[in-house]
Amino acid sequence: MTTVICPYCFARSSAAGLPYRCLMIAGGVRGSQPCGPERDDVWAEFMGPSIPPSARMRGPVFTRPRSPVSRLRPAANAGPAVCPGCGVTTTVRVCGSCHSDLPSDYCEQDSRIIALVGAKASGKSTYVAVLVNELNRRVGQAFDASLAAMGQGTQQRDKEMAQDLYERLRLPDATRPAALGFNDPLLYRLSLPRRGRLGTGSRHTTLVFFDAAGEDLAGADAVDRYTRYLSAADGIILLVDPLQLGSVRDRLPLGDGPPLPAVETPPQQIAADLATQLRAHGRGGSRGRVGTPIAVAVTKTDMLRPLLDPHSPLLNSATHDGGTLDEDDRLAVHEELRSHLADWDSGALYRQLERDFAELSLFGLSALGAPPPADAPADVPKSGPQPLRVEDPLLWLLARRGLLPVTNARKGPSR
């Protein structure tokens, strides 16, 4: 029996048992009037206090009657259902726990939940917008992949973010804190080529990105609000702003680029709080380390150019020759960053991560490719985003799940 994880509240349930929502349109075969809206307090309570009373009125939620056939064959409960109130057929499935509407084909394919974590000003919103653009263009071309937004919410946010970054040349607004309401996850269908003995085909995977606001990561109590999302994640991308490290701030040339951001929660503390919460919810292993793989991405590497060797791999994106993940390139980046962290904070962050997580890799990226203008820190550089290595953390997490081929210089490609 297929188990579905809701991409909004991350509750697990049987696909066959998911409720439906009435479309409230005319056309029922029974000649009855369309159903009217009903108060959906379950959904409104989940969404938070920002939902106005009028928005609580939504299509009625109902469950398909169980029949002897459906008990023997749960798959018989898939597909459209007829509303018992008006007789109109609907395909809209609803999470039984939070009453969020699920995208039309969400229940029909594999899903990978990626938790995106970072303190305030680490650039999460900008990172996601640029990552999506790269997956649709340069990276998608290299891997013969396509990415499609699922649901109106993700489609609308993609449009707005792209307009801000690539047309208006403005940085997106910060992620909304949980105290102001729920932040919708971003849902995408990733389609990759499938090659086998019987020929070629396509493999479809749903990617769920959940973006936690920086203000909600200020301590262990705040992180607990997001534990249900983090504990369901197949992988975590932890964005680390190097400008939060005192030694990096001290070494950067004065007067170059925009002003330095305010000092927020130390990356080491965020990593420790993450591990504590995940262990408390069953994600710790027998040796005391969390089993969820974590990709630790040092952001804003464009600001670090004065501290990097001119031949550093951090200054150029990977080519992804042959549509594969270059393991040697990943290791080169990992080792260079580990060396830098040992210099910048005496290795405290890396030691914390190594003690808390069984699988981790370091990455370096820049979503913009250059600092914002010094006189307009909320603007994108006039040349537009010229990203470096924004895709690396996600590709590593996908490769770990066998979704991407990996090339190793000594072993050759593996699929």
Long-range contacts (C-beta under 8 A, 24 or more apart in sequence): 1-74, 2-74, 2-107, 4-102, 4-106, 4-107, 5-111, 5-113, 5-232, 6-95, 6-97, 6-98, 6-100, 6-102, 7-102, 7-106, 7-111, 7-113, 7-185, 7-187, 7-206, 7-208, 8-46, 8-95, 8-98, 8-100, 8-182, 8-184, 8-185, 9-46, 9-95, 9-97, 9-98, 9-100, 9-228, 10-113, 10-228, 10-229, 10-231, 10-232, 11-95, 11-96, 11-97, 11-98, 12-232, 13-95, 13-96, 13-97, 14-74, 15-74, 15-77, 15-78, 15-107, 16-70, 16-74, 16-75, 16-76, 16-77, 16-78, 17-63, 17-77, 17-96, 18-93, 18-94, 18-95, 18-96, 18-102, 18-107, 19-61, 19-62, 19-63, 19-93, 19-94, 19-96, 19-99, 20-61, 20-62, 20-63, 20-64, 20-81, 20-83, 20-90, 20-91, 20-92, 20-93, 20-94, 21-58, 21-59, 21-60, 21-61, 21-62, 21-90, 21-92, 21-93, 21-94, 21-101, 22-59, 22-60, 22-61, 22-62, 22-83, 22-85, 22-86, 22-88, 22-90, 23-59, 23-83, 23-88, 23-90, 23-92, 24-59, 24-60, 24-86, 25-88, 26-88, 27-88, 28-83, 28-86, 28-87, 28-88, 29-87, 30-86, 30-87, 31-87, 32-85, 32-86, 32-87, 33-86, 34-86, 34-88, 35-59, 35-60, 35-83, 35-85, 35-86, 35-88, 40-99, 42-98, 42-99, 43-98, 43-99, 43-100, 46-98, 46-99, 46-100, 46-182, 47-181, 47-182, 48-178, 48-180, 48-181, 48-182, 49-180, 49-181, 50-180, 50-181, 51-181, 59-92, 60-85, 61-94, 61-99, 78-107, 101-151, 103-150, 103-151, 103-187, 105-150, 105-189, 106-150, 106-187, 106-206, 109-189, 109-204, 109-205, 109-206, 110-204, 110-205, 110-206, 111-205, 111-206, 111-207, 111-208, 112-205, 112-206, 112-207, 112-208, 112-234, 112-235, 112-397, 112-398, 112-401, 112-403, 113-208, 113-210, 113-229, 113-232, 113-233, 113-234, 113-235, 114-207, 114-208, 114-209, 114-210, 114-233, 114-234, 114-235, 114-236, 114-237, 114-394, 114-397, 115-210, 115-212, 115-226, 115-229, 115-230, 115-233, 115-235, 115-236, 115-237, 116-209, 116-210, 116-211, 116-212, 116-236, 116-237, 116-239, 117-212, 117-217, 117-230, 117-236, 117-237, 117-238, 117-239, 117-270, 117-274, 118-212, 118-214, 118-217, 118-238, 118-239, 118-240, 118-241, 118-270, 118-299, 119-214, 119-217, 119-241, 119-244, 119-264, 119-265, 119-267, 119-270, 120-174, 120-213, 120-214, 120-215, 120-217, 120-264, 120-265, 121-174, 121-214, 121-241, 121-261, 121-262, 121-264, 122-214, 122-239, 122-240, 122-241, 122-244, 122-299, 123-239, 123-241, 123-299, 123-300, 123-367, 124-175, 124-211, 124-212, 124-214, 124-239, 125-161, 125-172, 125-173, 125-174, 125-175, 125-211, 126-165, 126-171, 126-172, 126-367, 126-368, 127-239, 127-299, 127-365, 127-367, 127-390, 128-161, 128-186, 128-209, 128-211, 129-158, 129-161, 129-162, 129-164, 129-165, 129-172, 129-367, 130-165, 130-367, 130-368, 130-385, 130-387, 130-390, 131-367, 131-390, 131-391, 131-394, 132-158, 132-161, 132-186, 132-188, 133-162, 133-165, 133-166, 133-385, 134-387, 134-390, 134-391, 135-190, 135-391, 135-394, 138-317, 139-320, 139-391, 139-395, 142-319, 142-320, 142-321, 142-323, 143-192, 143-320, 143-323, 143-404, 144-192, 144-193, 144-323, 145-190, 145-191, 145-192, 145-193, 146-190, 146-191, 147-188, 147-189, 147-190, 147-191, 147-207, 148-188, 148-189, 148-191, 149-186, 149-187, 149-188, 150-187, 150-188, 150-189, 150-206, 151-187, 153-184, 153-187, 154-184, 154-186, 154-187, 154-188, 157-184, 157-186, 158-186, 165-380, 165-384, 165-385, 166-384, 166-385, 169-379, 169-380, 169-381, 169-382, 169-384, 170-378, 170-379, 170-380, 171-372, 171-378, 171-379, 171-380, 174-213, 174-214, 175-211, 175-212, 175-213, 175-214, 176-213, 177-213, 177-215, 177-216, 178-212, 178-213, 178-216, 178-222, 178-225, 178-226, 179-215, 183-210, 183-211, 183-212, 183-213, 185-209, 185-210, 185-211, 186-210, 186-211, 190-398, 190-403, 192-403, 192-404, 193-323, 195-415, 203-403, 205-398, 205-403, 214-264, 214-265, 217-265, 217-270, 217-273, 218-264, 218-265, 219-265, 219-269, 219-273, 220-273, 220-276, 220-277, 223-270, 223-273, 223-274, 223-277, 224-277, 227-277, 227-278, 227-280, 227-281, 228-281, 230-274, 230-277, 230-278, 230-281, 230-292, 231-277, 231-278, 231-281, 231-282, 231-283, 233-292, 234-292, 234-397, 234-401, 235-292, 235-293, 235-294, 235-295, 235-397, 235-400, 236-274, 236-292, 236-293, 236-294, 236-295, 237-294, 237-295, 237-297, 237-393, 237-394, 237-397, 238-267, 238-270, 238-271, 238-274, 238-294, 238-295, 238-296, 238-297, 239-297, 239-299, 240-267, 240-296, 240-297, 240-298, 240-299, 240-349, 241-267, 241-299, 241-300, 242-298, 242-299, 242-300, 242-301, 242-303, 242-304, 242-344, 243-300, 243-303, 245-344, 245-345, 247-343, 247-344, 247-345, 248-304, 248-307, 248-344, 251-306, 251-307, 252-303, 252-306, 252-307, 253-306, 256-306, 256-371, 256-374, 257-303, 257-371, 257-372, 257-374, 258-371, 258-372, 258-373, 258-374, 258-377, 259-374, 259-377, 267-349, 268-345, 268-348, 268-349, 268-352, 271-296, 271-349, 271-352, 271-353, 271-356, 272-352, 272-356, 274-356, 275-356, 275-357, 285-358, 287-358, 289-355, 289-356, 289-357, 289-358, 290-356, 290-357, 290-358, 291-358, 291-359, 292-357, 292-359, 293-357, 293-358, 293-359, 293-360, 293-361, 293-397, 293-400, 294-353, 294-357, 294-359, 294-360, 295-360, 295-361, 295-363, 295-392, 295-393, 295-394, 295-396, 295-397, 296-353, 296-360, 296-361, 296-362, 296-363, 297-362, 297-363, 297-364, 297-365, 297-392, 297-393, 298-337, 298-362, 298-363, 298-364, 298-365, 299-365, 299-366, 299-367, 300-366, 300-371, 301-364, 301-365, 301-366, 301-388, 301-389, 302-366, 302-368, 302-369, 302-370, 302-371, 302-388, 303-371, 304-364, 307-340, 312-336, 314-364, 314-388, 314-389, 315-388, 316-388, 317-387, 317-388, 317-389, 317-391, 318-389, 318-392, 320-395, 321-407, 322-407, 322-413, 323-405, 324-404, 324-405, 324-406, 324-407, 324-413, 325-395, 325-396, 325-399, 325-404, 325-405, 325-406, 325-407, 326-407, 327-406, 327-407, 327-408, 327-409, 328-407, 328-408, 328-409, 330-361, 330-363, 330-392, 330-396, 333-362, 333-363, 333-364, 333-389, 333-392, 334-361, 334-362, 334-363, 336-364, 337-362, 337-363, 337-364, 338-362, 359-400, 361-393, 361-396, 363-389, 363-392, 363-393, 363-396, 364-388, 364-389, 365-389, 365-390, 365-392, 365-393, 366-390
